[in-house]
Amino acid sequence: MADDYSNNIRIGDKEYQFYNIDKFMMDNGKKVQELPYSIRILLELTLRRSDKYSEMKQFLPNYLDWDQKHEHDIPYKPERVILQDFTGVPALVDLAAMREEYEAQGEDPNEINPDVPVHLVIDHSVQVDMAGNEDAFEYNIAQEFKRNKERYLFLKWAQESFDNLSVIPPDTGIIHQVNLEYLSAVIRQSDDAVPVLFPDTLVGTDSHTTMINALGVLGWGVGGIEAEASMLGQESYFPMPQVVGVRLTGKLPVTATATDLALTLTHLLREFNVVGKFVEFYGPGLKDLPLANRATISNMAPEYGATCGFFPIDQQTIDYLRLTDRTKEQIEIVETYARENSLMYQEDEDNQRKYSEYVELDLNEVESSVAGPKRPQDLVKLSQLSQQFRKYDELENCGVSIEEKEFQLRPGALGIAAITSCTNTSNPEILITAGLLAKKAVENGLKVPEYVKTSFAPGSRVVTEYLVTAKLQKYLDNLGFNIVGYGCTTCIGNSGKLKDGVQDVIEKTSYPIAAIESGNRNFEGRVNPLIKDTYLASPPLVVAYALAGTLDIDLSKDAIGYNKMNKPVYLTDLWPTSKEVSEAIHKYVKPKLFSNNYSNIFKQNASWNALPSTKSINYKWDKKSTYLASPPLFENNEKKLTDLRVLAKLGDSITTDHISPAGFIGQRTPAGKYLLAHEVNPKDFNSYGSRRGNHEVMIRGTLANIRLQNQLTPDKQGGFTKDWLTGEETTIYEAAMNYRTQKIGSIILAGKDYGMGSSRDWAAKGVQLLGVKVVIAESFERIHRSNLVMMGVLPLQYLPGEDAQSLKLDGTESFSITLDRKYAHVIAKSTNKITKFDVISRFDAPIDIKYYQANGILPYVLEKKISGN
């Protein structure tokens, strides 16, 4: 019985309760020391909820032999949800639409509120319109508010009108860093008379929510739809995870950064195949691995394919809580509870702990490296980078004119060099290194070539404080790395236009120039549609390559430039010593920086505070708005799986960037034509991300990425297809609307890793609203498969060894599908043949079939709420 495991504990002068996972395991003849720490957290959650909900008790036995129970489901109900504004706006739009539908059903709309604490951090809207000067920050904020005022007014309404929702204003910090430095308590407590202590758990609408795993907090990214379910109190279920134990030994060399380690692990773990699995780090290498370095590694879990990259609570966790100026009481709760409930890491138990699989990495062997040109797992040593550009040797130079100077560019020349916020700017060691490197570069008289667009977007204002106090920001400014905003910027495609002179030439010629950024994603066309090759690197290497002006260089031996005496300057001349870095951190990165910043976070943005706020039960939609509209998510879509036509036939590694609308909106695109028809000036088109609250714009941008290759139109790249009703090539949107008019459903055929990348809910919402009923792929990325089910789209997977090619499917066929629980039976008819084959129904949890049958999770939750079940 779960209620047998509630124990009392005194911390300081206060009495608490907790649920004893050690006692539960012992009572069932097992040892808690054999469980991975991430599984212990899931066990605690199930044990605690079983005390309140008896139906949860059936899942407890699964933990006793967890590594033999991967076919068995376990419940997960996170304690809180975090949203960023690109995905958060549509989530709140959906909640507003639910209130309306709930009221239309005769119910009280005030009952529709988040069931758990929800924080929305506005960090995805700022764009790098201006860069490389001291006016950039203020200019970009002004442009941000000009573009996004309507969305921001809606978010202010939501904060006033929904219970349990807090909105972190724009230009104060990025979601992951705010979560790490401020929002997470590590150990939470209930509001009972005798509070119950329990581990912090969460989901977030950004795939890099995994950054919080560095703090010993279990959480991962989900689509906006799944987040809405958690917000509304809906339990999710998933199979007992496999846990890959990654044993770290040794210590990082002084020449290697946390970024180098993260890129090395991304390459290693992608090759090992940890897709859909938990990754948990352990071993003697942990004790010298600061939490900021762990955060860089955990952040990139989506890049190595894992659900999470988890570090258990240990002394580094406690030290970080002190560094970020958490209260003494909270630190004592974390330390005492973690020790008492077997959640504090014990290295001497490493041999007892059992993992599903094992990987080992000697930190001493990590080298300086970058990753690219279009996948984060493709590791490249510095000495090998220039070889990546030999494929362009036949190309002639590209002439550009910048500020009355003429440049002859070669492939590899940098159009963009960006220190971005997500992966690295929570790491003082890396940023201090970048600042010291910039200082030495300036002292040597080095400059960044005028054709390179440089930018710096910290993850929180704390970063600015310590760089300014250390007198290092001025050197970054001198090189053009002025602060452009506190948000995702370049990493999500908000890089703005290239330098004047470069933009026009590259638009006309499509000449292959490159980008270097300290982010985590470099899919083709992501950072900027005009950039061909993008490489990921640490902030100091971003600065170094910017100085060189090109990636076609071997920084291990080639000179970056020449000093005032015309002597060559090498990377080794600029790289600071470990002593210089540690002294600067010790002197300038202080706990009070964190507490002073976050005590004022809701008041830091005057533009936000000046916006008027309103409160009402239902939102007053403006029918003329091209930003916000009530979505048609509660229509009764027919589950007709006959005579489906192929909307797109796609290859491997189709990302959510390919599927979901992202980046800028072109005038000739269906979305651009829609905005023009609604009298929106092209200069005010803004980005798809800013218009995620309007389904009319978003469905027109679904499957419209300029790099998408639909095999039905092999002669064209972008959002094109063949309309099988007319026989003509047209846009995917226009073909889909034609099928819908004729009441014909559509289907997508795809290869391996369909839906990899960010947890973009519109990658599922968009295809559903286009009329796609089914996706058949060789494999799915975890988050996107879940999102498809929760939008009522059927995910089917070819049997092992089969694919569209082996089955000789060319996309001309019409498909009819008969569904059962584990398999589906497909009949594909074309003019000349009939092909019959079976596929796997990817309903990975029992709840999935209910979501699918209800036409999605929102209608399901609404029906459940109305019926009182």
GITA-V686823 format. One record per residue. N is the residue number from 1. RES is the residue in three letters. PSI is psi as a letter, one per 30 degrees, with the letter a starting at -180 (none if undefined). Layout:
BEGIN
<<N:RES:PSI> <N:RES:PSI>>
END
This chain:
BEGIN
<<1:MET:k> <2:ALA:e> <3:ASP:f> <4:ASP:f> <5:TYR:g> <6:SER:j> <7:ASN:l> <8:ASN:l> <9:ILE:k> <10:ARG:k> <11:ILE:j> <12:GLY:b> <13:ASP:g> <14:LYS:k> <15:GLU:k> <16:TYR:l> <17:GLN:l> <18:PHE:l> <19:TYR:j> <20:ASN:j> <21:ILE:f> <22:ASP:e> <23:LYS:e> <24:PHE:e> <25:MET:e> <26:MET:e> <27:ASP:f> <28:ASN:g> <29:GLY:g> <30:LYS:l> <31:LYS:k> <32:VAL:f> <33:GLN:f> <34:GLU:f> <35:LEU:k> <36:PRO:l> <37:TYR:e> <38:SER:e> <39:ILE:e> <40:ARG:e> <41:ILE:e> <42:LEU:e> <43:LEU:e> <44:GLU:e> <45:LEU:e> <46:THR:e> <47:LEU:e> <48:ARG:e> <49:ARG:f> <50:SER:f> <51:ASP:f> <52:LYS:e> <53:TYR:j> <54:SER:f> <55:GLU:f> <56:MET:f> <57:LYS:f> <58:GLN:f> <59:PHE:f> <60:LEU:e> <61:PRO:f> <62:ASN:f> <63:TYR:f> <64:LEU:e> <65:ASP:h> <66:TRP:e> <67:ASP:f> <68:GLN:g> <69:LYS:h> <70:HIS:f> <71:GLU:f> <72:HIS:k> <73:ASP:l> <74:ILE:l> <75:PRO:l> <76:TYR:j> <77:LYS:j> <78:PRO:l> <79:GLU:f> <80:ARG:l> <81:VAL:k> <82:ILE:k> <83:LEU:k> <84:GLN:l> <85:ASP:e> <86:PHE:e> <87:THR:f> <88:GLY:e> <89:VAL:e> <90:PRO:e> <91:ALA:e> <92:LEU:e> <93:VAL:e> <94:ASP:e> <95:LEU:e> <96:ALA:e> <97:ALA:e> <98:MET:e> <99:ARG:e> <100:GLU:e> <101:GLU:e> <102:TYR:e> <103:GLU:e> <104:ALA:f> <105:GLN:g> <106:GLY:g> <107:GLU:l> <108:ASP:j> <109:PRO:f> <110:ASN:f> <111:GLU:f> <112:ILE:j> <113:ASN:l> <114:PRO:k> <115:ASP:f> <116:VAL:l> <117:PRO:k> <118:VAL:k> <119:HIS:k> <120:LEU:k> <121:VAL:k> <122:ILE:j> <123:ASP:g> <124:HIS:g> <125:SER:f> <126:VAL:k> <127:GLN:l> <128:VAL:i> <129:ASP:e> <130:MET:k> <131:ALA:l> <132:GLY:g> <133:ASN:l> <134:GLU:f> <135:ASP:f> <136:ALA:e> <137:PHE:e> <138:GLU:e> <139:TYR:e> <140:ASN:e> <141:ILE:e> <142:ALA:e> <143:GLN:e> <144:GLU:e> <145:PHE:e> <146:LYS:e> <147:ARG:e> <148:ASN:g> <149:LYS:e> <150:GLU:e> <151:ARG:e> <152:TYR:e> <153:LEU:e> <154:PHE:e> <155:LEU:e> <156:LYS:e> <157:TRP:e> <158:ALA:e> <159:GLN:e> <160:GLU:f> <161:SER:f> <162:PHE:k> <163:ASP:l> <164:ASN:g> <165:LEU:k> <166:SER:k> <167:VAL:k> <168:ILE:k> <169:PRO:l> <170:PRO:l> <171:ASP:h> <172:THR:f> <173:GLY:l> <174:ILE:l> <175:ILE:e> <176:HIS:e> <177:GLN:e> <178:VAL:e> <179:ASN:e> <180:LEU:e> <181:GLU:f> <182:TYR:e> <183:LEU:e> <184:SER:k> <185:ALA:f> <186:VAL:e> <187:ILE:k> <188:ARG:l> <189:GLN:k> <190:SER:l> <191:ASP:g> <192:ASP:l> <193:ALA:e> <194:VAL:j> <195:PRO:k> <196:VAL:k> <197:LEU:k> <198:PHE:l> <199:PRO:k> <200:ASP:k> <201:THR:l> <202:LEU:l> <203:VAL:l> <204:GLY:l> <205:THR:g> <206:ASP:k> <207:SER:f> <208:HIS:g> <209:THR:f> <210:THR:f> <211:MET:e> <212:ILE:f> <213:ASN:f> <214:ALA:f> <215:LEU:g> <216:GLY:g> <217:VAL:k> <218:LEU:k> <219:GLY:l> <220:TRP:l> <221:GLY:k> <222:VAL:l> <223:GLY:l> <224:GLY:e> <225:ILE:e> <226:GLU:e> <227:ALA:e> <228:GLU:e> <229:ALA:e> <230:SER:e> <231:MET:e> <232:LEU:g> <233:GLY:g> <234:GLN:k> <235:GLU:k> <236:SER:l> <237:TYR:k> <238:PHE:l> <239:PRO:k> <240:MET:k> <241:PRO:l> <242:GLN:k> <243:VAL:j> <244:VAL:j> <245:GLY:k> <246:VAL:j> <247:ARG:k> <248:LEU:k> <249:THR:l> <250:GLY:a> <251:LYS:k> <252:LEU:k> <253:PRO:l> <254:VAL:f> <255:THR:f> <256:ALA:k> <257:THR:l> <258:ALA:e> <259:THR:e> <260:ASP:e> <261:LEU:e> <262:ALA:e> <263:LEU:e> <264:THR:e> <265:LEU:e> <266:THR:e> <267:HIS:e> <268:LEU:e> <269:LEU:f> <270:ARG:e> <271:GLU:e> <272:PHE:f> <273:ASN:i> <274:VAL:g> <275:VAL:k> <276:GLY:g> <277:LYS:l> <278:PHE:k> <279:VAL:k> <280:GLU:k> <281:PHE:k> <282:TYR:l> <283:GLY:l> <284:PRO:f> <285:GLY:f> <286:LEU:e> <287:LYS:f> <288:ASP:g> <289:LEU:j> <290:PRO:l> <291:LEU:e> <292:ALA:e> <293:ASN:e> <294:ARG:e> <295:ALA:e> <296:THR:e> <297:ILE:e> <298:SER:e> <299:ASN:e> <300:MET:g> <301:ALA:e> <302:PRO:e> <303:GLU:e> <304:TYR:g> <305:GLY:g> <306:ALA:l> <307:THR:e> <308:CYS:l> <309:GLY:j> <310:PHE:k> <311:PHE:k> <312:PRO:l> <313:ILE:k> <314:ASP:a> <315:GLN:e> <316:GLN:e> <317:THR:e> <318:ILE:e> <319:ASP:e> <320:TYR:e> <321:LEU:e> <322:ARG:e> <323:LEU:e> <324:THR:g> <325:ASP:h> <326:ARG:l> <327:THR:l> <328:LYS:e> <329:GLU:e> <330:GLN:e> <331:ILE:e> <332:GLU:e> <333:ILE:e> <334:VAL:e> <335:GLU:e> <336:THR:e> <337:TYR:e> <338:ALA:e> <339:ARG:e> <340:GLU:e> <341:ASN:g> <342:SER:h> <343:LEU:g> <344:MET:k> <345:TYR:k> <346:GLN:j> <347:GLU:e> <348:ASP:f> <349:GLU:g> <350:ASP:e> <351:ASN:f> <352:GLN:e> <353:ARG:k> <354:LYS:k> <355:TYR:l> <356:SER:e> <357:GLU:l> <358:TYR:k> <359:VAL:k> <360:GLU:k> <361:LEU:k> <362:ASP:j> <363:LEU:f> <364:ASN:f> <365:GLU:f> <366:VAL:k> <367:GLU:l> <368:SER:k> <369:SER:l> <370:VAL:l> <371:ALA:k> <372:GLY:a> <373:PRO:f> <374:LYS:g> <375:ARG:k> <376:PRO:f> <377:GLN:f> <378:ASP:j> <379:LEU:k> <380:VAL:k> <381:LYS:l> <382:LEU:e> <383:SER:f> <384:GLN:f> <385:LEU:e> <386:SER:f> <387:GLN:f> <388:GLN:f> <389:PHE:g> <390:ARG:f> <391:LYS:f> <392:TYR:g> <393:ASP:f> <394:GLU:f> <395:LEU:k> <396:GLU:l> <397:ASN:l> <398:CYS:j> <399:GLY:k> <400:VAL:l> <401:SER:k> <402:ILE:k> <403:GLU:h> <404:GLU:g> <405:LYS:k> <406:GLU:k> <407:PHE:k> <408:GLN:j> <409:LEU:k> <410:ARG:l> <411:PRO:k> <412:GLY:f> <413:ALA:k> <414:LEU:k> <415:GLY:f> <416:ILE:k> <417:ALA:j> <418:ALA:k> <419:ILE:j> <420:THR:l> <421:SER:f> <422:CYS:e> <423:THR:e> <424:ASN:f> <425:THR:g> <426:SER:g> <427:ASN:j> <428:PRO:e> <429:GLU:e> <430:ILE:e> <431:LEU:e> <432:ILE:e> <433:THR:e> <434:ALA:e> <435:GLY:e> <436:LEU:e> <437:LEU:e> <438:ALA:e> <439:LYS:e> <440:LYS:e> <441:ALA:e> <442:VAL:e> <443:GLU:f> <444:ASN:f> <445:GLY:g> <446:LEU:k> <447:LYS:l> <448:VAL:k> <449:PRO:k> <450:GLU:f> <451:TYR:f> <452:VAL:k> <453:LYS:j> <454:THR:k> <455:SER:l> <456:PHE:j> <457:ALA:j> <458:PRO:l> <459:GLY:f> <460:SER:l> <461:ARG:f> <462:VAL:e> <463:VAL:e> <464:THR:e> <465:GLU:e> <466:TYR:f> <467:LEU:e> <468:VAL:e> <469:THR:e> <470:ALA:g> <471:LYS:h> <472:LEU:f> <473:GLN:e> <474:LYS:f> <475:TYR:e> <476:LEU:e> <477:ASP:e> <478:ASN:e> <479:LEU:g> <480:GLY:g> <481:PHE:h> <482:ASN:l> <483:ILE:k> <484:VAL:f> <485:GLY:l> <486:TYR:i> <487:GLY:a> <488:CYS:e> <489:THR:c> <490:THR:e> <491:CYS:f> <492:ILE:g> <493:GLY:g> <494:ASN:h> <495:SER:f> <496:GLY:a> <497:LYS:l> <498:LEU:l> <499:LYS:k> <500:ASP:k> <501:GLY:e> <502:VAL:e> <503:GLN:e> <504:ASP:e> <505:VAL:e> <506:ILE:e> <507:GLU:e> <508:LYS:e> <509:THR:f> <510:SER:h> <511:TYR:k> <512:PRO:i> <513:ILE:l> <514:ALA:l> <515:ALA:l> <516:ILE:k> <517:GLU:l> <518:SER:h> <519:GLY:a> <520:ASN:f> <521:ARG:k> <522:ASN:h> <523:PHE:k> <524:GLU:k> <525:GLY:f> <526:ARG:e> <527:VAL:e> <528:ASN:k> <529:PRO:f> <530:LEU:f> <531:ILE:k> <532:LYS:e> <533:ASP:k> <534:THR:k> <535:TYR:k> <536:LEU:k> <537:ALA:l> <538:SER:l> <539:PRO:e> <540:PRO:e> <541:LEU:e> <542:VAL:e> <543:VAL:e> <544:ALA:e> <545:TYR:e> <546:ALA:e> <547:LEU:e> <548:ALA:f> <549:GLY:g> <550:THR:l> <551:LEU:f> <552:ASP:i> <553:ILE:k> <554:ASP:j> <555:LEU:f> <556:SER:f> <557:LYS:f> <558:ASP:k> <559:ALA:k> <560:ILE:e> <561:GLY:a> <562:TYR:k> <563:ASN:a> <564:LYS:f> <565:MET:g> <566:ASN:g> <567:LYS:k> <568:PRO:k> <569:VAL:k> <570:TYR:l> <571:LEU:e> <572:THR:f> <573:ASP:f> <574:LEU:f> <575:TRP:k> <576:PRO:l> <577:THR:l> <578:SER:e> <579:LYS:e> <580:GLU:e> <581:VAL:e> <582:SER:e> <583:GLU:e> <584:ALA:e> <585:ILE:e> <586:HIS:e> <587:LYS:e> <588:TYR:f> <589:VAL:j> <590:LYS:k> <591:PRO:e> <592:LYS:f> <593:LEU:e> <594:PHE:e> <595:SER:e> <596:ASN:e> <597:ASN:e> <598:TYR:f> <599:SER:f> <600:ASN:g> <601:ILE:e> <602:PHE:f> <603:LYS:g> <604:GLN:f> <605:ASN:j> <606:ALA:e> <607:SER:e> <608:TRP:e> <609:ASN:f> <610:ALA:f> <611:LEU:k> <612:PRO:k> <613:SER:k> <614:THR:l> <615:LYS:k> <616:SER:l> <617:ILE:e> <618:ASN:k> <619:TYR:k> <620:LYS:j> <621:TRP:k> <622:ASP:j> <623:LYS:f> <624:LYS:f> <625:SER:k> <626:THR:g> <627:TYR:e> <628:LEU:k> <629:ALA:k> <630:SER:j> <631:PRO:k> <632:PRO:i> <633:LEU:f> <634:PHE:g> <635:GLU:k> <636:ASN:i> <637:ASN:k> <638:GLU:k> <639:LYS:h> <640:LYS:j> <641:LEU:h> <642:THR:k> <643:ASP:h> <644:LEU:k> <645:ARG:k> <646:VAL:j> <647:LEU:e> <648:ALA:k> <649:LYS:j> <650:LEU:l> <651:GLY:a> <652:ASP:l> <653:SER:h> <654:ILE:j> <655:THR:l> <656:THR:f> <657:ASP:e> <658:HIS:e> <659:ILE:e> <660:SER:k> <661:PRO:k> <662:ALA:l> <663:GLY:a> <664:PHE:l> <665:ILE:j> <666:GLY:k> <667:GLN:e> <668:ARG:f> <669:THR:l> <670:PRO:e> <671:ALA:e> <672:GLY:e> <673:LYS:e> <674:TYR:e> <675:LEU:e> <676:LEU:e> <677:ALA:f> <678:HIS:g> <679:GLU:h> <680:VAL:k> <681:ASN:k> <682:PRO:e> <683:LYS:f> <684:ASP:g> <685:PHE:e> <686:ASN:a> <687:SER:l> <688:TYR:e> <689:GLY:e> <690:SER:f> <691:ARG:g> <692:ARG:f> <693:GLY:g> <694:ASN:j> <695:HIS:f> <696:GLU:e> <697:VAL:e> <698:MET:e> <699:ILE:f> <700:ARG:f> <701:GLY:f> <702:THR:k> <703:LEU:h> <704:ALA:g> <705:ASN:k> <706:ILE:f> <707:ARG:f> <708:LEU:k> <709:GLN:j> <710:ASN:k> <711:GLN:f> <712:LEU:f> <713:THR:i> <714:PRO:f> <715:ASP:f> <716:LYS:k> <717:GLN:k> <718:GLY:a> <719:GLY:i> <720:PHE:l> <721:THR:a> <722:LYS:k> <723:ASP:j> <724:TRP:f> <725:LEU:f> <726:THR:f> <727:GLY:g> <728:GLU:l> <729:GLU:k> <730:THR:a> <731:THR:l> <732:ILE:e> <733:TYR:e> <734:GLU:e> <735:ALA:e> <736:ALA:e> <737:MET:e> <738:ASN:e> <739:TYR:e> <740:ARG:e> <741:THR:e> <742:GLN:g> <743:LYS:h> <744:ILE:k> <745:GLY:l> <746:SER:l> <747:ILE:k> <748:ILE:k> <749:LEU:k> <750:ALA:l> <751:GLY:b> <752:LYS:l> <753:ASP:h> <754:TYR:k> <755:GLY:g> <756:MET:l> <757:GLY:a> <758:SER:l> <759:SER:i> <760:ARG:j> <761:ASP:f> <762:TRP:f> <763:ALA:f> <764:ALA:e> <765:LYS:e> <766:GLY:e> <767:VAL:e> <768:GLN:e> <769:LEU:f> <770:LEU:f> <771:GLY:g> <772:VAL:k> <773:LYS:f> <774:VAL:k> <775:VAL:k> <776:ILE:k> <777:ALA:l> <778:GLU:e> <779:SER:l> <780:PHE:k> <781:GLU:k> <782:ARG:e> <783:ILE:e> <784:HIS:e> <785:ARG:e> <786:SER:e> <787:ASN:e> <788:LEU:e> <789:VAL:e> <790:MET:f> <791:MET:g> <792:GLY:g> <793:VAL:k> <794:LEU:j> <795:PRO:k> <796:LEU:k> <797:GLN:k> <798:TYR:k> <799:LEU:l> <800:PRO:k> <801:GLY:f> <802:GLU:l> <803:ASP:a> <804:ALA:e> <805:GLN:e> <806:SER:e> <807:LEU:f> <808:LYS:h> <809:LEU:k> <810:ASP:g> <811:GLY:f> <812:THR:f> <813:GLU:l> <814:SER:k> <815:PHE:k> <816:SER:k> <817:ILE:k> <818:THR:k> <819:LEU:k> <820:ASP:a> <821:ARG:e> <822:LYS:f> <823:TYR:l> <824:ALA:k> <825:HIS:k> <826:VAL:k> <827:ILE:j> <828:ALA:j> <829:LYS:k> <830:SER:a> <831:THR:e> <832:ASN:f> <833:LYS:l> <834:ILE:k> <835:THR:k> <836:LYS:k> <837:PHE:l> <838:ASP:l> <839:VAL:l> <840:ILE:k> <841:SER:j> <842:ARG:h> <843:PHE:j> <844:ASP:f> <845:ALA:l> <846:PRO:e> <847:ILE:f> <848:ASP:e> <849:ILE:e> <850:LYS:e> <851:TYR:e> <852:TYR:e> <853:GLN:f> <854:ALA:g> <855:ASN:g> <856:GLY:l> <857:ILE:e> <858:LEU:e> <859:PRO:e> <860:TYR:e> <861:VAL:e> <862:LEU:e> <863:GLU:e> <864:LYS:e> <865:LYS:e> <866:ILE:e> <867:SER:f> <868:GLY:g> <869:ASN:none>>
END
